[in-house]
Amino acid sequence: MKNSTPEDPSANRSAMTMDAIKRYILAHELQTGDPLPTEAELCADLGVSRSSVREAIRKLDALDIVHSRRGSGSFVGAMSLDPLVETLILRSALDAGDGYKSLAEVVDIRKALDLGIGVDLVRAIRGTRNPQLRRCVANMRERAEKGESYYEQDISFHLGLLNYLNNRILSQLTSAMWLIHRTVGPTLRQAERE
């Protein structure tokens, strides 16, 4: 006989309410900063209790899908990748014994993204001139020759390239991967020295 655990009904209600709020945002084509209905209106529209709405809003706020302002209500959030970045940084930090494996996985993701966009990027950039990207490359070379890090210049270079593709989510994901790399890399070097 399978070992099963009873489902937590409140967790299930919270998840269903979160899904209903996300569907509401989509159905009403709300954008970042747009106000959501009041708690009472959401309760009536969704047919759920106030505690379910509050719990769902709290969780959606943590995911940056919703932003709550005490006394002002709830609004559609920025929907950034910040929660993903924070989770991956913590996960890498917890993998202290195998931090290099975590960092290698982040580098693999970055590599897959870079290779995946290669053809489209070459097509988009062909025949253009971009002095800002050339300055980034020169600055990276100069810093590398001095043995200095150049994370900021490197991310500027990659984001400058991605501007040619006009893909906001890809730019956010690339920024997230660079932030994780920049945060975890020095931690690993410090742990190596100790």
BELPE-V263807 format. One record per pair of residues at least 4 apart in sequence whose ideal C-beta (glycine too) atoms are under 8 Angstrom apart, sorted by the first residue. I is the first residue (numbers start at 1). J is the second residue. D is the distance in whole Angstrom. If there is no record, write none. Layout:
# BELPE-V263807
i=I j=J d=D
i=I j=J d=D
This chain:
# BELPE-V263807
i=7 j=11 d=7
i=7 j=12 d=6
i=8 j=12 d=7
i=9 j=13 d=6
i=10 j=14 d=6
i=10 j=52 d=8
i=10 j=55 d=8
i=11 j=15 d=6
i=12 j=16 d=6
i=13 j=17 d=6
i=13 j=48 d=7
i=13 j=49 d=8
i=13 j=52 d=5
i=14 j=18 d=6
i=14 j=52 d=6
i=14 j=55 d=5
i=14 j=56 d=6
i=14 j=59 d=7
i=15 j=19 d=6
i=16 j=20 d=6
i=16 j=48 d=8
i=17 j=21 d=6
i=17 j=46 d=6
i=17 j=48 d=5
i=17 j=52 d=4
i=17 j=53 d=6
i=17 j=55 d=7
i=17 j=56 d=4
i=18 j=22 d=6
i=18 j=56 d=4
i=18 j=59 d=6
i=18 j=60 d=6
i=19 j=23 d=6
i=20 j=24 d=6
i=20 j=46 d=5
i=20 j=48 d=7
i=20 j=56 d=8
i=21 j=25 d=7
i=21 j=36 d=7
i=21 j=42 d=7
i=21 j=46 d=7
i=21 j=53 d=8
i=21 j=56 d=6
i=21 j=57 d=7
i=21 j=60 d=6
i=21 j=66 d=7
i=22 j=26 d=7
i=22 j=60 d=8
i=22 j=65 d=7
i=23 j=27 d=6
i=24 j=28 d=6
i=24 j=30 d=8
i=24 j=36 d=8
i=24 j=37 d=8
i=24 j=42 d=8
i=24 j=45 d=7
i=24 j=46 d=8
i=25 j=30 d=5
i=25 j=36 d=8
i=25 j=65 d=8
i=25 j=76 d=6
i=30 j=34 d=4
i=30 j=36 d=7
i=30 j=76 d=5
i=31 j=76 d=6
i=32 j=76 d=5
i=32 j=77 d=7
i=32 j=78 d=5
i=32 j=79 d=7
i=33 j=75 d=6
i=33 j=76 d=6
i=34 j=75 d=6
i=34 j=76 d=5
i=35 j=73 d=6
i=35 j=74 d=7
i=35 j=75 d=5
i=36 j=42 d=7
i=36 j=66 d=7
i=36 j=73 d=7
i=36 j=74 d=4
i=36 j=75 d=6
i=36 j=76 d=7
i=37 j=41 d=4
i=37 j=42 d=5
i=37 j=45 d=7
i=38 j=42 d=7
i=38 j=73 d=6
i=39 j=43 d=6
i=39 j=50 d=6
i=39 j=53 d=5
i=39 j=54 d=7
i=39 j=57 d=8
i=40 j=44 d=7
i=40 j=50 d=8
i=41 j=45 d=6
i=42 j=46 d=6
i=42 j=48 d=8
i=42 j=53 d=5
i=43 j=47 d=8
i=43 j=48 d=6
i=43 j=49 d=7
i=43 j=50 d=5
i=43 j=53 d=6
i=46 j=53 d=7
i=48 j=52 d=4
i=48 j=53 d=6
i=49 j=53 d=7
i=50 j=54 d=6
i=51 j=55 d=6
i=52 j=56 d=6
i=53 j=57 d=6
i=54 j=58 d=6
i=55 j=59 d=6
i=56 j=60 d=6
i=57 j=61 d=6
i=57 j=66 d=6
i=57 j=68 d=6
i=57 j=74 d=6
i=58 j=62 d=7
i=58 j=68 d=8
i=59 j=63 d=7
i=60 j=65 d=4
i=60 j=66 d=4
i=60 j=77 d=7
i=61 j=65 d=8
i=61 j=66 d=5
i=61 j=67 d=6
i=61 j=68 d=5
i=61 j=74 d=8
i=61 j=77 d=7
i=62 j=83 d=7
i=63 j=77 d=8
i=63 j=83 d=5
i=64 j=77 d=5
i=64 j=78 d=6
i=64 j=79 d=6
i=64 j=80 d=5
i=64 j=82 d=6
i=64 j=83 d=6
i=65 j=76 d=8
i=65 j=77 d=5
i=65 j=79 d=6
i=66 j=74 d=5
i=66 j=75 d=7
i=66 j=76 d=7
i=66 j=77 d=5
i=67 j=74 d=7
i=67 j=75 d=5
i=67 j=76 d=7
i=67 j=77 d=4
i=67 j=78 d=7
i=68 j=73 d=7
i=68 j=74 d=5
i=68 j=75 d=8
i=69 j=73 d=7
i=69 j=74 d=8
i=69 j=75 d=7
i=80 j=172 d=7
i=81 j=85 d=6
i=81 j=172 d=5
i=81 j=173 d=6
i=81 j=175 d=8
i=81 j=176 d=4
i=82 j=86 d=6
i=83 j=87 d=6
i=84 j=88 d=6
i=84 j=176 d=6
i=85 j=89 d=6
i=85 j=176 d=5
i=85 j=179 d=5
i=85 j=180 d=6
i=86 j=90 d=6
i=87 j=91 d=6
i=88 j=92 d=6
i=88 j=106 d=7
i=88 j=176 d=8
i=88 j=180 d=5
i=89 j=93 d=6
i=89 j=179 d=8
i=89 j=180 d=6
i=89 j=183 d=5
i=89 j=184 d=6
i=90 j=94 d=6
i=91 j=95 d=6
i=91 j=102 d=7
i=92 j=99 d=6
i=92 j=102 d=4
i=92 j=103 d=7
i=92 j=106 d=7
i=92 j=180 d=7
i=92 j=184 d=4
i=92 j=187 d=8
i=93 j=99 d=8
i=93 j=184 d=7
i=93 j=187 d=7
i=95 j=99 d=5
i=95 j=101 d=7
i=95 j=102 d=5
i=96 j=191 d=7
i=98 j=102 d=7
i=99 j=103 d=6
i=99 j=184 d=7
i=99 j=187 d=7
i=99 j=188 d=5
i=99 j=191 d=7
i=100 j=104 d=6
i=100 j=188 d=6
i=101 j=105 d=7
i=102 j=106 d=7
i=102 j=184 d=7
i=103 j=107 d=6
i=103 j=181 d=7
i=103 j=184 d=5
i=103 j=185 d=6
i=103 j=188 d=6
i=104 j=108 d=6
i=105 j=109 d=7
i=106 j=110 d=7
i=106 j=177 d=6
i=106 j=180 d=5
i=106 j=181 d=6
i=106 j=184 d=7
i=107 j=111 d=6
i=107 j=181 d=7
i=108 j=112 d=6
i=109 j=113 d=6
i=109 j=177 d=6
i=110 j=114 d=6
i=110 j=174 d=7
i=110 j=177 d=5
i=110 j=178 d=8
i=110 j=181 d=7
i=111 j=115 d=6
i=112 j=116 d=6
i=113 j=117 d=7
i=113 j=170 d=7
i=113 j=173 d=7
i=113 j=174 d=6
i=113 j=177 d=7
i=114 j=118 d=7
i=114 j=158 d=8
i=117 j=121 d=5
i=117 j=162 d=8
i=117 j=165 d=6
i=117 j=170 d=7
i=118 j=122 d=6
i=119 j=123 d=6
i=120 j=124 d=6
i=120 j=165 d=6
i=121 j=125 d=6
i=121 j=161 d=6
i=121 j=162 d=8
i=121 j=164 d=6
i=121 j=165 d=6
i=122 j=126 d=6
i=124 j=164 d=4
i=124 j=165 d=6
i=125 j=130 d=8
i=125 j=161 d=7
i=125 j=164 d=5
i=128 j=164 d=7
i=130 j=134 d=7
i=130 j=160 d=7
i=131 j=135 d=6
i=132 j=136 d=7
i=132 j=160 d=6
i=133 j=137 d=7
i=133 j=157 d=6
i=133 j=160 d=5
i=133 j=161 d=7
i=134 j=138 d=6
i=135 j=139 d=6
i=136 j=140 d=6
i=136 j=153 d=5
i=136 j=154 d=8
i=136 j=156 d=5
i=136 j=157 d=4
i=136 j=160 d=7
i=137 j=141 d=6
i=137 j=157 d=7
i=138 j=142 d=6
i=139 j=143 d=6
i=139 j=150 d=7
i=139 j=153 d=5
i=140 j=144 d=6
i=140 j=150 d=5
i=140 j=153 d=5
i=140 j=154 d=6
i=140 j=157 d=7
i=141 j=145 d=6
i=142 j=146 d=7
i=143 j=148 d=4
i=143 j=149 d=7
i=143 j=150 d=4
i=143 j=153 d=7
i=144 j=148 d=7
i=144 j=150 d=6
i=150 j=154 d=5
i=151 j=155 d=6
i=151 j=178 d=7
i=151 j=181 d=8
i=151 j=182 d=5
i=152 j=156 d=6
i=153 j=157 d=6
i=154 j=158 d=7
i=154 j=178 d=7
i=155 j=159 d=6
i=155 j=174 d=8
i=155 j=175 d=7
i=155 j=178 d=4
i=155 j=182 d=8
i=156 j=160 d=6
i=157 j=161 d=7
i=158 j=162 d=6
i=158 j=174 d=6
i=158 j=178 d=7
i=159 j=163 d=7
i=159 j=171 d=6
i=159 j=174 d=7
i=159 j=175 d=7
i=162 j=167 d=7
i=162 j=170 d=6
i=162 j=171 d=5
i=162 j=174 d=6
i=163 j=171 d=8
i=165 j=170 d=7
i=167 j=171 d=6
i=168 j=172 d=6
i=169 j=173 d=6
i=170 j=174 d=6
i=171 j=175 d=6
i=172 j=176 d=6
i=173 j=177 d=7
i=174 j=178 d=6
i=175 j=179 d=6
i=176 j=180 d=7
i=177 j=181 d=6
i=178 j=182 d=6
i=179 j=183 d=6
i=180 j=184 d=6
i=181 j=185 d=6
i=182 j=186 d=8
i=183 j=187 d=7
i=184 j=188 d=6
i=185 j=189 d=7
i=186 j=190 d=6
i=187 j=191 d=6
i=188 j=192 d=6
i=189 j=193 d=7
i=190 j=194 d=7
